Every structure is written in C-alpha cells, then in structure tokens.
Amino acid sequence: MVPDPDVPEHLAGDPEPAAEEVARTIVLRLLTASPKSRRQLEDKLAERGVDPEVTAHVLDRLEDVRLVDDEAFAESYVSTRQRTRGLARGALRRELQQKGVTGETAEHALGTISEDAERAAAVELVERKLRGRPVPTGNDPEARAERDKAVRRLAGMLARKGYPPGMALGVVRDVLGGLEDEPDELDD
C-alpha cells in the first residue's frame, strides 16, 4: 500500500486517521506552498473529500491562530500583483473574487492602491511595451495609421489589465507625447 502524503506519519498505520488531523495537514501543506484564502482551502478540502463540518472546524481553528486570514491574504495578493503584473483595481477585484475574497475585505485591500500608484504602474507598462519599438511621428497618413494602431494596442493592453478606458487612453497619450487633436482634412 502506497502511503498518502497528506496523512501524518504517526497516523499512517491507523486504518481511520482522525479526519481533522488529515484536513489540518492538508491545509498546512497548502499554506506552506503559498498563501490561500479560506475559500481556496475549502475548495481544496472538498476536492479531497473532507467532510464540510470537519473543514469548517479546522479552518475556524486556523483562523483563530491567524494562519488563515483573508484580510492579510487580500492585502498581500493585491500588493504583489499590482507591483509585479501592473494590474489595476478592476482586474485585482475580479481575481480576488475568484479566490473567494469579496465585499469589505476585498475593498479594503484594493483601497491600499492609490490612484497615483495605479497611474504610475500604467505608465510603466506602456513604457516597457514601447522599449525598442518607436512609434512613428509626423502627419503623413502612414505614420498616423501606425500611431493610431499603437494607441489602440496599448490602450487594449491596459484595459485587459483592468484599467478604466479613460485612464488607459490618457496614459497612452501622455507617454506618446500627447496626441493632439488635429483638424480633419475633410473640413474645408
């Protein structure tokens, strides 16, 4: 018989290891890999067939000793993802929701990102994307078409990262040196 890696050694010979101890071992092993929200842990335990009552009891106990803390998880997650991936509050809100962190807890964590920090991250993303790829200048139709295409692509990239459309377009225009509204050539 192959030993189950989630059953503690001192219970390996026991035909019916204590369900709570097995659940606790699974959770602790999951938490050593990376922080998790309570719902993520509940889902993992459900996948392993752990009784929901046992899950609730084990996670309640681990919350009491602050090994499971959705608020700390959310703040850390938001800070890391915003810093490393340049995600805006919109995308971070969706990701937190997928991880089971919603409501006041999520909003508190998202509130740690200032609008200035969010804008600075957007500027950095656009500048990084433009490195080594100059955007044509000038008013000839080919240069304008290339510049418009670059604006659409960069604004789209920011939108996928959760930035509001107005901020995305404003950042792109600022980084590209301010695209001025030029009169239509059709106006006579």
N, C-alpha and C positions, 0 to 999 in steps of 0.2 A: 504494500500500500504506500502510495506517494504522500508524504506529509503535506498538509495545507500550509502554505507560508504565512497565512493570516491567523493561524492558531498558535498561541504561545506554547513554547516547548514544555512547560510544566503541565500543560493540559493535553499534550499530544497523545498520551496513552489513554486519556479519558474518552470513552465512546461518545459521550454527550458533553462537550465542553460548555462551560457556562456561556450562554448566549450574550450576556452583557460584556463579558471579558473579550469574547471574539469581536463583537462590534467595536468595543473600545480600541482593540488592537488594530482593526481595520482603519478606524478614524485616525489614530495616531500615526500610522504608517502613511496615510494620505496627506496628513498635515506636515510630515517631515519633507515630503516632496515639494510642496508649495502651499501657501495659504489658500483656504477654501471658505466659501460661505456656508452657512448652515444648510441651505437648500441643496447645494452641491453635495454635501456629505450625506444628507438624507437620500438623495438620488443614488449615490454610490452604494449605500447600505441596502436600499431597496433592490438594486441590481443583484446584490449578493444574497438576497432572500431573507434579510434580517427583519424580524417582526417589527411593525411600526411602533408598538409600545416600547420595545427594547431600544429602538432608535431614539425615540423621544427622551427616554430616561437617560441614556448615555450622553446625548447631545446637551441636554439640560445641565447635567453634571459638569460637562466640559465647558459650558458657557459660564457656570458658576466660578470656575477656576480660570476663566478668560483664555482658554485655549481655542475656543470657538467664539469669535467676536465679529459679527457682521459689520459693525461700525468701523473697527480698526481695519478689517479686510477691505472695505469700500474705500477708505481714505488712502490706504497703501496702493490699491489697484488703480485708482484714479490718478494718483501722483505718478506712478510708474508708467502707465500707458500714455499719459499726456506728455511726459518727458521723453519717452523712448520712441513713441509712434506718432506723436504730434496730433493726437486725437482731440477733437473738440467735445464740449459738453454733450452735444446731441448723440454722438457715437458712443461716448462713455456711458450715458444714461441707458442706451439700448443694451450695451454689453453687461452693465450691472443687472439690468432686468433679466437677462438671460441666465445670470448666475444666481438669481433669486433675491437680489437686493433691490428693494423698491422703496417708494414713499419717502418719509422724512430722513431715513438713514442714507438713501442714495442722494437726496437733495443736499444734505449736509456735506457729504463728501464732494459733490460737484461744486458746492459753494466755495471750496478751497482754491478753485481755479479763478483767478481774476480775469477780467476782460482783457487787460493789458497782456497778461501771460498767454492767453489764448491767441491773441492777435500776433504776438511775438513768435509763437510756435508756427502759425500760419505763414508768416513772412519767411521763417527759416525753411519751411517745407518748400515754398516756391523758389527761394534762392538756391536750395540744394538741387532742385529739379532742373534749374536753368544752368547750373555749372557746366561749362564746356559746350553749351548749346545757345549761342547768341540768337536773339530774336531780331529779325530784320527791322531796320528803321527806314524812314522815308515814306513818301506819299504815293509811290507808283503802285498800281493795282496788285502786282505780285507780292510786294512787301507787305501791303495792308492785309492781303489774304492770309499770308503766313502769320502775321501778328495776330489777326483775329482767331486763327486756328490755335495758336499758342495760348491765347487768353481763354478760349473755351476749354482746352485740355487742362490747363492749370486750375481754373475755377471748378471744373468737374472733379479733379483730384481732391481739392479741398472739400467739396460737397460730400464726396464719399467718406471723408474723414469726419463728417458731422458739422462742418462749418456752415452757418447760415449763408444763403446766396448773396445777400448784400455785403457781408463781411468778406466772403471769398472773392467776389469781383473787385471790391475796394482794395484788398491786399494785392491781388494780381496787378491791378492798375498802378498801385503805388510802387511795387517792385519793378515793374517795367518802365518806370519813369513817368507815369501818369499819361495815360492815353487820353488825349484831349479830343473832345467832340469837334470834329471837323465838319464844315458845311458840306451838305450833299452836293455832288457835282451836278445833280439834276435841277437844283434850284437856280433859276435864271433871273 
